[in-house]
Amino acid sequence: MTTPTARVLAHLDDIRPWLEGLYRHLHAHPELSMAEHATAQRVVDEVRSLTGGEELEVLTGIGGPSVCAVVRNGEGPTVLLRADTDGLPVEEATGLDYASQVRATTTTGESVPVMHACGHDTHVATLLATLRLLLLERAAWSGTLVLVFQPAEEQFNGAESMVADGLTERLPRPDVALGQHVLTGAAGSVMVSPGPIMASCDDFRIVLHGMGAHGSSPHRGIDPVVMAASLVMRLQTVVSRQVSPQATAVVTVGRIQAGTKTNIIPDHAVLEGTVRTYDDEVAARCLQIIERTVRAEAEAWGAPEPQFETFDHLPVTDNTPEATARVRAALAVELGEDQVRDFEPEMGSEDFSELPNAWGAPYCYWGFGAFDAELWARSEAAGTEGQDFPSNHSPRFAPVLQPTLDTGVRAMVAAAMAWVGQG
């Protein structure tokens, strides 16, 4: 007996050339966060070409260059499906014949290369393919689909901006939200687990004020560069000596900016960093310790009062157990139990959960593998995956075309059909 999911996916062979061509186009034309205008227009054009513009509602511009599509197909659950759309300021080094040659100007006026180094092009392509397949077999499912093509995940404010711009009033409330991300792993496999799988994020900015002087006369000033170097080393003890060993936390200073010339001691230094945890109390404690340490460092140098602020908060991605169990079962049926692996919790952060959290809806977020399965198995056996394969955000990140794209489509279709499938 043919299942409803199988009926929907029976058309995958037919649309594969379109899917692969769409992916290549998206990969070659990435856009920076909150500048995904051409990507959004391509999504709108694809959606309207599938429906003639009459069978579903298309909303654009919620909180930025976003696209939302609402498909109502009878009685049944409402399921939100999400893809993020932005690229990164990375110069591509994959050697692909469809590699990005794009450069763009940032909001600060800097010209930078742009690449889909995190695989968001696969997310857009596979979600559009999911919509196309579901529209071809409307008799196989019943309910409402809400597709969200969200900007600025890499900038941490895409989902937040959509929520602030009235997302929950303009879209139907979902009974469940589903999302996926291409990751380092064997193509054809998926990774899914209940509970916390990705950390919260709290970014911070520190301004240390010193007193400028000539580089040959450091005693006449207060050197914020040396102060910053000392502070960075002190912050390495926040987790190692001031947070319980049973807690999971990371404190990283990722940016230091100071000075204009070799022989000038500047009058200030700026440091920016991030705190990642799975526990709001641990995050709050880390930030409290960091601020205290910053003020103590400045006082030890006899420096003016420093500035400390936080920005870009992201919540823990905490998969709802019941929804995740249903998704995992559907993925196992579609892909095979041997292709469904546990999602090992990581300290990276994601803003997907801000969408279902705005409604208080359950959700499940999973990963799918990007690299040749045979080569991955060899590296996994040798324990050399980290050296053999580039990670997300690498200039060499290049998912194999297949079965990566097919797997992303099959996974999203199967997961959605676990709620709206007939029979």
C-alpha positions in Angstrom: 0.0 0.0 0.0 1.4 3.4 -1.0 1.5 5.8 2.0 0.5 9.5 1.7 4.1 10.5 2.1 5.2 8.2 -0.6 2.6 9.7 -2.9 4.0 13.1 -2.3 7.6 12.1 -2.8 6.8 10.1 -5.9 7.2 13.3 -7.9 10.8 13.9 -6.6 12.4 12.4 -9.6 10.4 14.7 -11.9 11.4 17.9 -10.1 15.1 17.0 -9.4 16.5 18.9 -12.3 14.6 22.0 -11.3 15.7 21.5 -7.6 19.4 21.2 -8.5 19.3 24.2 -10.9 17.5 26.3 -8.2 20.2 25.3 -5.7 23.0 26.2 -8.0 21.5 29.6 -8.7 21.0 30.3 -5.0 24.6 29.2 -4.2 26.0 31.5 -6.9 24.0 34.5 -5.8 24.2 34.8 -2.0 23.2 38.0 -0.1 24.2 39.3 3.3 21.8 39.5 6.3 18.9 41.9 5.8 19.9 42.4 2.2 18.3 39.2 0.8 16.1 41.1 -1.7 16.9 39.1 -4.8 16.6 35.8 -2.9 13.2 36.9 -1.6 12.1 37.9 -5.1 13.2 34.5 -6.4 11.2 32.8 -3.7 8.1 34.8 -4.5 8.5 34.1 -8.3 8.9 30.3 -7.6 5.9 30.2 -5.3 3.7 32.1 -7.7 4.9 29.9 -10.6 3.7 26.8 -8.7 0.2 28.2 -7.9 -0.6 30.8 -10.5 -0.8 33.2 -7.5 -4.3 32.1 -6.7 -4.2 29.1 -4.4 -2.2 30.5 -1.5 -1.5 33.7 0.3 2.0 35.3 -0.1 3.2 37.9 2.4 6.5 39.8 2.0 8.5 42.3 4.0 7.6 41.2 7.5 10.6 42.4 9.6 12.9 42.6 6.6 13.3 40.8 3.2 11.2 37.8 4.3 8.6 35.8 2.4 5.8 33.8 4.0 3.4 31.6 2.2 0.1 30.2 3.6 -1.4 27.1 2.0 -4.9 26.2 3.2 -6.0 22.7 2.2 -9.0 21.7 4.2 -9.4 20.8 7.9 -6.4 19.8 9.9 -3.3 21.0 11.9 -1.3 24.1 11.0 2.4 23.3 10.4 5.0 26.0 10.1 8.1 25.2 8.0 11.1 27.5 8.1 14.2 28.2 6.0 16.7 30.9 6.6 18.0 32.8 3.5 21.2 34.8 4.3 24.8 34.2 3.3 28.1 35.2 5.0 30.9 37.6 4.4 33.3 34.8 3.3 35.3 34.4 0.1 34.4 31.1 -1.4 37.3 28.6 -2.0 35.3 25.5 -3.0 36.4 25.4 -6.7 32.8 24.6 -7.7 31.7 25.7 -11.2 28.8 27.5 -9.5 30.9 29.1 -6.8 29.9 32.6 -5.7 31.8 35.5 -7.2 29.6 38.0 -5.4 30.9 41.0 -3.5 28.6 43.3 -1.5 28.8 46.5 0.6 28.1 46.2 4.3 26.1 48.7 6.3 29.4 50.3 7.3 30.5 50.8 3.7 33.0 47.9 3.5 33.2 45.8 0.4 33.2 42.1 1.3 33.0 38.8 -0.5 29.7 36.8 0.0 29.2 33.1 0.2 26.6 30.6 1.3 29.1 29.2 3.7 26.5 27.9 6.1 24.3 26.1 3.6 21.2 28.3 3.8 20.9 27.9 0.0 20.1 24.2 0.6 17.4 25.3 3.1 15.6 27.6 0.6 15.8 25.1 -2.2 14.6 22.1 -0.2 11.7 24.1 1.3 10.6 25.3 -2.1 10.8 21.7 -3.4 8.7 20.6 -0.4 6.0 23.1 -1.2 6.1 22.1 -4.9 5.6 18.4 -4.0 2.9 19.0 -1.5 1.0 21.1 -4.0 1.2 18.3 -6.6 -0.5 15.9 -4.2 -3.0 18.0 -2.3 -5.3 14.9 -1.9 -2.6 13.3 0.2 -2.8 15.8 3.0 -5.2 18.1 4.9 -4.5 21.2 7.0 -2.6 24.5 6.7 1.0 25.0 5.8 2.9 28.1 6.8 6.2 28.5 5.0 8.6 31.1 6.4 11.7 32.2 4.4 13.4 34.1 7.1 16.3 36.7 6.7 19.2 37.4 8.9 19.8 34.3 10.9 23.5 34.9 10.7 22.9 38.4 12.1 20.9 36.9 15.0 17.9 39.3 14.5 15.9 37.9 11.6 13.3 36.0 13.6 13.3 38.6 16.2 12.5 41.3 13.6 9.7 39.3 12.1 8.1 38.7 15.5 8.5 42.5 16.3 6.8 43.3 13.0 3.6 41.5 13.8 4.3 37.9 12.6 2.0 36.3 15.1 -0.9 38.6 14.0 -0.3 38.1 10.3 0.1 34.3 10.2 -2.0 31.5 11.5 -0.9 30.1 14.9 1.0 26.8 14.2 0.3 23.6 16.0 4.0 22.8 15.4 7.0 24.4 13.9 9.6 22.5 11.9 13.1 23.5 10.7 16.3 21.8 9.5 19.9 22.7 8.9 22.6 21.1 6.6 25.6 20.1 8.8 28.8 18.2 8.6 27.9 14.6 8.4 27.1 11.8 5.9 24.8 12.8 3.1 21.6 10.8 3.3 21.6 10.9 7.1 19.7 13.1 9.5 20.4 14.1 13.2 17.6 14.7 15.6 17.2 14.6 19.4 14.7 16.0 22.0 15.6 18.7 24.5 18.4 21.3 24.3 20.5 20.8 21.1 21.9 24.3 20.5 23.1 26.8 23.1 21.8 30.3 24.0 23.9 33.2 22.9 24.5 36.5 24.7 27.0 38.8 22.9 28.8 41.5 24.8 30.7 44.7 24.0 33.4 46.2 26.3 35.0 49.7 25.8 38.1 50.2 27.9 39.2 53.8 28.3 42.8 54.6 28.7 44.9 57.7 28.2 46.7 58.2 24.9 50.5 58.8 24.8 53.5 58.4 22.6 54.6 54.8 22.1 58.1 55.7 23.4 56.6 57.1 26.7 54.0 54.5 27.9 54.4 55.8 31.5 52.7 59.0 30.5 49.5 57.2 29.5 47.2 54.4 30.4 47.6 51.7 27.7 44.2 50.2 26.8 45.8 47.6 24.5 47.8 46.0 27.3 44.7 46.4 29.5 42.6 44.5 26.9 45.2 41.8 26.6 45.2 41.3 30.4 41.4 41.3 30.4 41.1 38.6 27.7 43.4 36.3 29.7 41.4 36.9 32.9 38.1 36.1 31.1 39.5 32.6 30.4 38.9 31.9 34.1 35.2 32.8 34.0 34.2 29.2 33.0 37.3 27.3 34.2 37.3 28.7 37.7 34.0 30.5 38.4 31.3 28.3 36.8 30.4 24.8 38.1 32.2 22.0 36.2 28.8 20.4 35.8 27.5 23.3 33.8 28.2 23.8 30.1 29.4 27.3 29.1 31.8 29.0 26.6 33.1 32.6 26.9 35.0 33.8 23.8 36.4 37.2 22.9 36.2 37.3 19.1 37.1 40.9 18.3 39.5 43.5 19.6 39.9 46.9 18.0 42.4 49.6 19.2 44.8 52.1 17.8 45.7 53.7 14.5 49.5 53.6 14.4 52.5 51.7 15.7 53.9 54.5 17.9 50.7 55.8 19.3 49.1 54.5 22.5 45.4 54.9 21.9 42.9 56.2 24.3 40.5 53.3 24.1 40.0 49.7 23.1 36.9 47.8 22.1 36.4 44.1 22.8 33.4 42.0 21.6 32.6 38.5 22.6 30.0 35.9 23.2 28.6 33.7 26.0 27.1 30.3 25.1 25.2 28.1 27.6 22.2 25.8 28.0 21.0 27.5 31.1 19.8 31.1 31.6 21.1 31.2 35.1 24.6 30.2 34.0 24.5 32.8 31.2 23.5 35.5 33.7 26.2 34.5 36.1 28.9 34.5 33.3 27.8 38.0 32.2 27.8 39.2 35.8 31.4 37.9 36.3 32.5 39.4 33.0 31.2 42.9 33.9 32.7 42.7 37.4 36.1 41.6 36.0 36.0 44.4 33.4 35.4 47.1 36.1 38.1 45.6 38.3 40.6 45.5 35.5 40.0 49.2 34.8 40.3 50.1 38.4 43.6 48.2 38.7 45.0 50.3 36.0 43.7 53.6 37.4 41.7 53.9 34.2 38.4 55.7 33.7 35.1 53.8 34.1 34.7 51.2 31.3 31.5 50.5 29.4 29.9 47.1 29.3 26.8 46.1 27.3 25.1 43.0 26.0 23.3 42.6 22.6 22.1 39.9 20.3 20.4 37.4 22.7 19.3 34.1 21.3 17.5 31.4 23.3 18.4 27.8 23.7 17.1 25.6 20.9 15.1 23.1 23.0 13.3 20.6 20.9 9.8 19.7 22.3 10.0 16.0 23.2 6.6 15.0 21.9 7.0 16.8 18.5 10.5 15.4 18.2 9.4 11.9 18.8 6.9 12.2 16.0 9.5 13.7 13.6 12.1 11.1 14.4 9.6 8.3 13.8 8.6 9.8 10.4 12.3 10.3 9.4 13.1 6.7 10.3 10.2 5.4 8.2 11.2 7.5 5.2 15.0 7.3 5.4 15.6 4.1 7.3 16.4 3.8 11.0 20.1 3.4 10.2 20.1 6.9 8.7 18.7 8.6 11.8 21.3 9.6 14.3 21.3 11.6 17.5 21.8 15.3 17.3 24.8 15.8 19.5 24.3 19.1 21.5 26.5 21.9 20.3 27.4 25.4 21.5 26.4 27.0 18.2 23.2 29.1 18.4 20.1 29.4 16.2 17.2 31.9 16.1 14.6 29.4 14.7 13.0 28.8 18.1 12.1 32.5 18.4 9.3 31.9 15.8 7.4 29.1 17.6 8.3 30.7 21.0 6.3 33.8 19.9 3.2 31.6 19.8 4.2 29.3 22.6 4.1 26.4 20.0 6.0 23.1 20.1 8.8 22.6 17.6 11.5 20.3 16.3 14.8 21.3 14.6 17.1 18.7 13.1 20.2 18.4 10.9 21.0 16.6 7.6 24.4 15.6 6.4 26.3 17.3 3.6 29.2 15.1 2.6 29.9 11.9 0.6 28.7 9.1 2.9 31.5 6.6 2.0 34.3 9.2 2.6 32.6 10.3 5.8 32.4 6.7 7.1 36.2 6.2 6.5 37.0 9.5 8.3 34.6 8.6 11.1 36.3 5.3 11.6 39.7 7.0 11.7 38.4 9.8 13.9 39.6 12.5 11.4 36.3 14.1 10.4 37.3 17.4 11.8 40.4 17.5 9.6 39.0 15.9 6.5 35.8 17.9 6.1 35.2 21.7 6.3 32.7 22.9 8.9 29.9 25.4 8.3 31.2 28.9 7.8 34.4 27.6 6.2 35.3 29.0 2.7 35.5 25.4 1.6 32.1 24.3 2.8 30.5 22.6 -0.2 27.8 20.0 0.3 27.6 17.3 -2.3 24.7 18.0 -4.5 23.1 14.5 -4.0 21.8 12.9 -2.0 22.0 16.1 0.2 19.2 17.9 -1.6 17.0 14.9 -1.9 17.5 14.1 1.8 16.5 17.6 2.8 13.3 17.4 0.8 12.4 13.9 1.9 13.0 14.8 5.6 10.9 18.0 5.4 8.1 16.3 3.6 8.1 13.3 5.9 8.1 15.6 9.0 5.3 17.8 7.7 3.2 14.8 6.7 3.5 13.4 10.2 0.9 16.1 11.1 -1.1 16.8 7.9 -0.8 13.4 6.1 -4.1 11.6 5.3 -4.2 8.0 6.5 
